[in-house]
Amino acid sequence: VQLVESGGGLVQPGGSLRLSCAASGFTISSYDMSWYRQAPGKERELVARISSGGGIIHYADSVKGRFTISRDNVKNTVYLQMSSLKPEDTAVYYCKAFHFSGRDYWGQGTQVTVSS
């Protein structure tokens, strides 16, 4: 069972990035999927969450209108499109899969750095 994030990197303020989280060893279709982030010296925080069917989406206030979470259950992948990036978006971004039974999985994280 594995979640692998990709797509992070260095981007200038105002730029965009798309993160991907590919699952293997299980199918995400019955899992709520989330993106979290953790900046240096700060606690990990929820960025966005999408329900298993995709009908319920939640964003942190700090990213509303700039980030979009989506999922492709056929490709077993969840995405985070990030636009209008700010220096305060700099963090390690983690993908999480959560099943209503209480089972959850985390990825290893991908670094996003927003700097000029």
Backbone as numpy.savetxt, mean C-alpha at the origin, in Angstrom:
# Nx Ny Nz CAx CAy CAz Cx Cy Cz
3.80 -18.63 1.57 2.95 -17.44 1.57 3.84 -16.20 1.57
3.58 -15.30 0.64 4.45 -14.15 0.52 3.71 -12.97 -0.08
4.05 -11.77 0.42 3.64 -10.52 -0.19 4.91 -9.77 -0.55
5.02 -9.35 -1.79 6.22 -8.66 -2.24 5.84 -7.31 -2.81
6.31 -6.25 -2.15 6.06 -4.90 -2.63 7.16 -4.48 -3.61
6.79 -3.63 -4.54 7.74 -3.07 -5.48 7.24 -1.71 -5.94
8.12 -0.97 -6.61 7.73 0.31 -7.18 8.19 1.52 -6.39
8.79 1.30 -5.24 9.29 2.43 -4.47 10.52 3.05 -5.11
10.94 4.18 -4.55 12.12 4.84 -5.08 12.18 6.28 -4.64
13.04 7.02 -5.30 13.24 8.45 -5.04 12.45 9.25 -6.07
11.67 10.19 -5.60 10.86 11.03 -6.49 10.85 12.46 -5.96
10.75 13.41 -6.86 10.70 14.82 -6.46 9.32 15.18 -5.93
9.25 16.19 -5.08 7.93 16.66 -4.63 7.03 16.99 -5.82
5.77 16.57 -5.69 4.83 16.76 -6.79 4.79 15.60 -7.77
5.73 14.68 -7.63 5.79 13.55 -8.55 4.84 12.42 -8.18
4.95 11.34 -8.94 4.05 10.20 -8.76 4.85 8.90 -8.72
4.27 7.93 -8.06 4.79 6.57 -8.03 3.62 5.62 -7.94
3.81 4.41 -8.48 2.81 3.36 -8.29 3.48 2.18 -7.62
2.97 1.85 -6.45 3.45 0.68 -5.74 2.60 -0.53 -6.10
3.25 -1.68 -6.14 2.56 -2.94 -6.38 2.85 -3.90 -5.24
1.90 -4.75 -4.95 2.07 -5.77 -3.93 1.55 -7.08 -4.52
2.47 -7.97 -4.83 2.12 -9.24 -5.45 2.09 -10.34 -4.39
1.00 -11.07 -4.38 0.83 -12.16 -3.41 1.14 -13.50 -4.06
1.71 -14.39 -3.28 1.93 -15.76 -3.73 1.67 -16.71 -2.56
1.24 -17.91 -2.90 0.96 -18.88 -1.86 -0.45 -18.82 -1.29
-1.19 -17.80 -1.69 -2.58 -17.69 -1.31 -3.25 -16.73 -2.29
-4.57 -16.72 -2.31 -5.29 -15.83 -3.22 -5.88 -14.68 -2.41
-5.71 -13.48 -2.93 -6.12 -12.30 -2.18 -7.62 -12.04 -2.25
-8.32 -12.77 -3.08 -9.73 -12.45 -3.35 -10.60 -12.47 -2.10
-10.21 -13.20 -1.07 -11.00 -13.26 0.15 -10.38 -12.44 1.28
-9.41 -11.62 0.93 -8.71 -10.81 1.91 -8.95 -9.32 1.68
-9.16 -8.59 2.77 -9.03 -7.15 2.72 -7.53 -6.85 2.56
-7.22 -5.87 1.74 -5.83 -5.51 1.48 -5.60 -4.07 1.91
-4.44 -3.83 2.50 -4.13 -2.50 3.00 -2.70 -2.12 2.67
-2.48 -0.81 2.62 -1.14 -0.24 2.58 -0.92 0.53 3.88
0.22 0.30 4.51 0.65 1.03 5.68 1.98 1.70 5.34
2.36 2.65 6.17 3.69 3.24 6.02 4.27 3.56 7.39
5.58 3.58 7.42 6.28 3.91 8.65 7.47 4.80 8.33
7.41 6.01 8.85 8.50 6.96 8.69 9.47 6.80 9.85
10.72 7.22 9.68 11.71 7.08 10.76 11.23 7.76 12.04
11.29 7.02 13.14 10.91 7.58 14.43 9.42 7.67 14.67
8.63 7.16 13.74 7.17 7.24 13.88 6.56 5.84 13.87
5.33 5.76 14.35 4.62 4.50 14.34 4.11 4.18 12.93
3.91 2.91 12.70 3.32 2.50 11.42 1.88 2.98 11.37
1.47 3.52 10.24 0.12 4.05 10.10 -0.56 3.51 8.85
-1.88 3.39 8.95 -2.68 2.95 7.82 -2.76 4.05 6.78
-2.50 3.71 5.54 -2.58 4.67 4.44 -3.89 4.48 3.67
-4.18 3.23 3.31 -5.38 2.94 2.53 -5.75 1.48 2.69
-7.05 1.21 2.57 -7.54 -0.16 2.70 -8.65 -0.38 1.69
-8.67 -1.59 1.12 -9.71 -1.94 0.17 -10.27 -3.30 0.57
-11.59 -3.41 0.55 -12.23 -4.66 0.95 -11.99 -5.75 -0.09
-12.29 -6.97 0.29 -12.00 -8.11 -0.58 -12.68 -7.98 -1.94
-13.89 -7.43 -1.96 -14.59 -7.27 -3.22 -14.32 -5.94 -3.90
-13.59 -5.09 -3.22 -13.25 -3.79 -3.80 -14.29 -2.71 -3.60
-15.40 -3.05 -2.94 -16.48 -2.08 -2.82 -16.33 -1.08 -1.70
-15.46 -1.37 -0.74 -15.26 -0.46 0.39 -13.80 -0.05 0.41
-13.58 1.26 0.37 -12.22 1.81 0.34 -12.12 2.89 1.41
-11.01 2.87 2.10 -10.75 3.87 3.14 -9.36 4.45 2.93
-9.26 5.78 3.12 -7.96 6.46 3.04 -7.70 7.25 4.31
-6.45 7.33 4.67 -6.06 8.27 5.72 -6.30 9.69 5.21
-6.67 10.57 6.12 -6.95 11.96 5.71 -5.76 12.59 5.00
-4.56 12.22 5.40 -3.35 12.84 4.86 -3.11 12.50 3.40
-3.78 11.46 2.87 -3.53 11.07 1.48 -4.77 11.15 0.61
-5.91 11.49 1.18 -7.15 11.58 0.40 -6.99 12.55 -0.76
-7.46 12.12 -1.91 -7.38 12.96 -3.10 -6.05 12.86 -3.83
-5.05 12.22 -3.21 -3.73 12.09 -3.84 -3.36 10.63 -4.13
-3.83 9.73 -3.29 -3.49 8.31 -3.43 -4.75 7.53 -3.84
-4.53 6.46 -4.61 -5.62 5.59 -5.01 -5.20 4.14 -4.83
-5.98 3.39 -4.08 -5.72 1.96 -3.91 -6.62 1.19 -4.86
-6.09 0.12 -5.42 -6.87 -0.72 -6.30 -6.36 -2.15 -6.19
-7.13 -3.08 -6.72 -6.73 -4.48 -6.65 -7.12 -5.19 -7.93
-6.33 -6.20 -8.27 -6.61 -7.07 -9.39 -6.55 -8.49 -8.85
-7.71 -9.04 -8.57 -7.74 -10.37 -7.95 -7.28 -11.46 -8.93
-7.37 -11.19 -10.22 -6.89 -12.17 -11.20 -5.36 -12.23 -11.16
-4.76 -11.04 -11.07 -3.29 -10.98 -11.01 -2.77 -11.18 -9.58
-3.72 -11.28 -8.63 -3.33 -11.48 -7.23 -2.44 -10.36 -6.72
-2.79 -9.13 -7.11 -1.94 -7.98 -6.84 -2.80 -6.79 -6.40
-2.25 -6.01 -5.49 -2.88 -4.76 -5.08 -1.91 -3.63 -5.38
-2.48 -2.46 -5.68 -1.69 -1.31 -6.11 -1.97 -0.10 -5.23
-0.99 0.80 -5.21 -1.19 2.10 -4.60 -0.61 3.15 -5.55
-1.50 3.88 -6.19 -1.08 4.98 -7.06 -0.94 6.22 -6.21
0.24 6.80 -6.19 0.52 7.97 -5.37 0.87 9.14 -6.27
0.15 10.24 -6.09 0.37 11.44 -6.89 0.57 12.63 -5.96
1.04 13.72 -6.53 1.28 14.95 -5.77 2.04 14.64 -4.48
3.09 13.88 -4.61 3.83 13.43 -3.45 4.50 14.58 -2.72
4.55 14.45 -1.40 5.13 15.47 -0.52 6.29 14.85 0.26
7.20 15.67 0.74 8.30 15.12 1.55 7.79 14.30 2.74
6.67 14.69 3.29 6.14 13.96 4.45 5.56 12.60 4.09
5.50 12.28 2.81 5.10 10.94 2.39 6.27 9.97 2.44
7.46 10.48 2.70 8.64 9.63 2.78 8.48 8.61 3.90
8.63 7.33 3.56 8.43 6.25 4.52 8.70 4.92 3.84
8.75 3.88 4.65 8.70 2.52 4.12 7.23 2.14 4.03
6.82 1.69 2.86 5.43 1.32 2.62 5.29 -0.20 2.64
4.31 -0.65 3.41 4.07 -2.08 3.61 2.68 -2.46 3.12
2.60 -3.64 2.60 1.34 -4.22 2.16 0.89 -5.24 3.22
-0.42 -5.28 3.46 -0.96 -6.23 4.43 -2.21 -6.88 3.87
-2.32 -8.17 4.08 -3.52 -8.92 3.72 -4.20 -9.36 5.01
-5.49 -9.11 5.12 -6.23 -9.48 6.33 -7.47 -10.27 5.98
-7.61 -11.43 6.64 -8.79 -12.28 6.46 -9.69 -12.15 7.68
-11.00 -12.21 7.49 -11.94 -12.02 8.59 -11.74 -13.04 9.72
-11.09 -14.16 9.44 -10.82 -15.17 10.46 -9.74 -14.72 11.43
-9.06 -13.62 11.08 -7.98 -13.11 11.91 -6.60 -13.34 11.35
-6.53 -14.14 10.31 -5.22 -14.41 9.69 -4.76 -13.19 8.91
-3.50 -12.84 9.05 -2.97 -11.73 8.24 -1.53 -11.98 7.82
-1.13 -11.31 6.76 0.22 -11.42 6.21 0.73 -10.02 5.91
2.05 -9.86 6.08 2.70 -8.58 5.78 3.81 -8.78 4.75
4.03 -7.76 3.94 5.17 -7.74 3.06 6.38 -7.18 3.77
7.51 -7.15 3.05 8.77 -6.71 3.66 8.97 -5.19 3.56
8.15 -4.54 2.76 8.22 -3.08 2.64 9.03 -2.61 1.46
8.69 -1.42 0.99 9.44 -0.76 -0.07 9.62 0.70 0.30
10.81 1.23 0.09 11.13 2.60 0.51 10.64 3.60 -0.52
9.95 4.62 -0.03 9.57 5.76 -0.85 10.21 7.00 -0.24
10.98 7.71 -1.06 11.63 8.93 -0.60 11.23 10.07 -1.52
10.66 11.11 -0.93 10.24 12.28 -1.69 11.17 13.43 -1.31
11.98 13.82 -2.25 12.98 14.85 -1.97 13.45 15.48 -3.27
13.81 16.75 -3.17 14.37 17.44 -4.33 15.89 17.36 -4.30
